[in-house]
């Protein structure tokens, strides 16, 4: 007889906390104090952001990096730099965070939602191809959870239709495909350094590219429309001050020193965990293509097929949490089902086009299925500890499966109340 679930009064698998996030120490303190005492707190005066930009660009084999205030702004600046105009269409995945779509709307363009591959959780190239129209001008693949999207197929579609490709690499710090870093595969890439991200300074973002013209345009847009050889009070395009600050740059330079070892650890632990729990019926960890040379595991994701596992996702999540394993079901709605798209609450953007849009007719069944009943998330910090941590996670999944009948009974009784 298996041990009783903690949810039903048994002893939990784990009572110790997992590795906390963010990780920091004396290096960050020293660098921040140095920046504070220098009095050079803005990007235009200090060295930290410039140094980080150079290091991050080099890490990706790119010539240019532009640090900005957050990852949403970096996407919007990239779209503006690419020449996206009012009412142009930009294809994005339906399974992603709001920013991938809101940046498109704030660039006065139309987000077109494509479905995802249910095994990889990334854009399905077939869905993308079917959505291209003469109005399509750009494509934003998301390297979801830190696994690179099928960039070879997507770039082929982009080349065929003359589309600009902007990688949303907010989850993909340190990830690679065929040993090429995520973020170096499209025309531009956007990164986020928000507090949950694998490389963080609390809030921040960055654009990388190898294209001189695109880089020059991004720099101008993020710096009030100035140009390199222009006067200080000389502004050439509609723009603003979206520059990353020196305190954030100081933290990022320290965090970057930690990224390589942390990414190796996450990838190693993530693969080990995936291999073990995939033995359970109904558990399908994010499928890793053979050309993925490194997964950054911003999230450890899996599909839970309730019929095969023997218990519904909501009950499994409750049981895992009681065993001391933090987890969630992730997004509860595909992005196009969010109220702002259903009501087209776009503010001053897309005033004419929005009348013609009807996001209620979007059909993304794979994304909807994941949101409704199948997806399960574990956050990246759970993979930063010793092997014993991932063993605890695996043992908790195994314990829940062994007790699936009792869990089902508990859940049915809960629903009946």
Secondary structure as GFF3:
##gff-version 3
##sequence-region A 1 417
A	DSSP	three_ten_helix	6	8	.	.	.	ID=ss1
A	DSSP	alpha_helix	26	38	.	.	.	ID=ss2
A	DSSP	alpha_helix	48	59	.	.	.	ID=ss3
A	DSSP	beta_strand	64	68	.	.	.	ID=ss4
A	DSSP	alpha_helix	71	81	.	.	.	ID=ss5
A	DSSP	beta_strand	89	93	.	.	.	ID=ss6
A	DSSP	alpha_helix	98	106	.	.	.	ID=ss7
A	DSSP	beta_strand	110	114	.	.	.	ID=ss8
A	DSSP	alpha_helix	125	131	.	.	.	ID=ss9
A	DSSP	beta_strand	136	140	.	.	.	ID=ss10
A	DSSP	three_ten_helix	144	146	.	.	.	ID=ss11
A	DSSP	alpha_helix	151	161	.	.	.	ID=ss12
A	DSSP	beta_strand	164	168	.	.	.	ID=ss13
A	DSSP	beta_strand	176	177	.	.	.	ID=ss14
A	DSSP	beta_strand	180	181	.	.	.	ID=ss15
A	DSSP	beta_strand	188	192	.	.	.	ID=ss16
A	DSSP	beta_strand	205	209	.	.	.	ID=ss17
A	DSSP	alpha_helix	212	222	.	.	.	ID=ss18
A	DSSP	alpha_helix	246	277	.	.	.	ID=ss19
A	DSSP	beta_strand	283	285	.	.	.	ID=ss20
A	DSSP	beta_strand	292	294	.	.	.	ID=ss21
A	DSSP	beta_strand	299	304	.	.	.	ID=ss22
A	DSSP	alpha_helix	306	309	.	.	.	ID=ss23
A	DSSP	alpha_helix	313	322	.	.	.	ID=ss24
A	DSSP	three_ten_helix	335	337	.	.	.	ID=ss25
A	DSSP	alpha_helix	339	342	.	.	.	ID=ss26
A	DSSP	three_ten_helix	353	355	.	.	.	ID=ss27
A	DSSP	three_ten_helix	359	361	.	.	.	ID=ss28
A	DSSP	alpha_helix	365	369	.	.	.	ID=ss29
A	DSSP	pi_helix	370	374	.	.	.	ID=ss30
A	DSSP	beta_strand	375	379	.	.	.	ID=ss31
A	DSSP	three_ten_helix	380	383	.	.	.	ID=ss32
A	DSSP	alpha_helix	387	402	.	.	.	ID=ss33
A	DSSP	alpha_helix	404	416	.	.	.	ID=ss34
###
